Amino acid sequence: MARQAERNFTIEGRHIGSKTNLEIVCLSSLLFGIVASFLVGDLLGEDSTGWACFDFYKYHWPLIELFSATPWGKAVADYGGIPGVNPLLYMSASLMPLHGDQKTYHVITFVVALLTWPLLSWAYYRRYSSHGIGWLWALFGAGAILLSPTFRSSAFWGTTDWFPFVFCAGTSLLLSRFQDYPATDKAPAIDPFTLAVLTTVSASAFYSRQFYAFVPVMAAWVVLTRTKTSPVLVLSFFGLAMLPEMFLFYLWKGLSAPAHRAEQAAHLPTSLVVNLWMVGTMIGLFSLPVIVGCIRRSLSDVLPEWWGSRSTVIAVVGLLVFVMALRATEWPGEGGGIIVKTGLTMGALGTPFILIASYFGLVTAILFSVESATDALLAGTFLAPFFILPLFMGPPTAQRYLEPSLAVALFLFSDTETSRRIFNKRVLMYNFAFSTLILAIGIGYYHNFSVEVCSSVARISG
């Protein structure tokens, strides 16, 4: 019997070893394909969001030249950037020896964006290594950004959408020593130097794009709730980090530069209510791989413990009332993303389809936010700018604003219990497949459009 047991143990060990080797080979092959596609996309000038090339020639490159040739104080005053974009990228680019060469700039953005992938992998590994996530899975999970149409197009064309992810990853790495400490047993206070670095790195995400205000907010919250650092010291450091934004607000007389406000006025502002429903569709769409990946036996795996048959009945009735009350909604032709654009091709079924997707997304956001105070703060600070966007811009929220930032924000900054539940190998596999599908749709939908627009604007600019 001892020999038989030893034999069975040996066979089982070989089976586990061969399974592990197969996993390594498969993940390595997928990673090679991801990086290869990123390289090919850059060489072909891919623009799978449809507007990166246009934005580069019309806004970003002229601003880089402005900050390179003009003192920063005057450049900020003459700033004509698009709303939601602070000038950190242009200031950084002006320090580089570009000499007016766009190709050099594109090479730099491509290389730094590609290096953001291992940096984000490191952040994932530091947070989840004690929960069965090794380096290879962390690389694979972070590799989803290399498949993101928003990240790819921004990296290839040098717009601002890729830049904040550098600071998101850096912030998470700085928080990783104490982020998941229990609130009842706080970590020791962090020293002023570390706090200053954390404040600078997290605030830099906001100074790249204003949509990333949630990064310094979450950084401050984690320090306050997970360490014994003096609240006065924490609030003082993060308050000082907001002084440049207060200066910009005073200089511009608002959140966006004066030079762009005339262009904003040319757009018919989208209803805040309609924009809310559109953002709901995006939340529903981009939360799908996380939700599906967390379901192992039934929907109860992703529902709160208090959810029961009564909650289900209320949710279904709420959906029916929601669709019936809003069935006459008129959707704008721009913005909205895949769900809205698909709905607009479905005739009479289009509006119910959009509203069902929106209801699903909004309920998902609400259920996520009631998990904990940390999750509520993350949901509020992440989503609020998108809900109120029409107040500052004519067009509604674009899909690229939430992709892939929603998944990255969840993985890096959600509460400890939530993050351990949603960051698993199943979710990472579904997220990879989902990102690949979104990329294929983006390339197919926008290819001819982006080539035509890019050629036109390049001729005008050049």
URBELDA-V960299 format. One line per field, one symbol per residue. psi: psi as a letter, one per 30 degrees, with the letter a starting at -180 (. if undefined). A space follows every 10 residues. Layout:
psi=???
This chain:
psi=eeeeeeeeee eeeeeeeeee eeeeeeeeee eeeeeeeeee eeefhkigff feeeeeeeee eeeeeefefk keeeeeegkh llkfjlgeee eeeffkiehg jeeeeeeeee eeeeffefee eeeeeeegfg hgjaeeeeee effffffkee eeeeeefhaf ffeffefeee eeeefffgeg kkffilllkl leeeeeeeee eeffeefekf fgffeeeeee eeeefflgkk eeeeeeefee ffeeeeeeee efhaflkeff eeeeffkjkk keeeeeeeee eeeeeffeee eeffjeelff fgllefkaee eeeeeeeeee eeeefgfgkk klflaeaeee eeefggbffe eeeeeeeeee eeeeeeeefg eleeeeeeee fefeeeegef ffkellklef ffjgeeeeee eeflleeeef efileeeeee eeeeeeeeee eeeeefeeee eeeeeeeeee f.
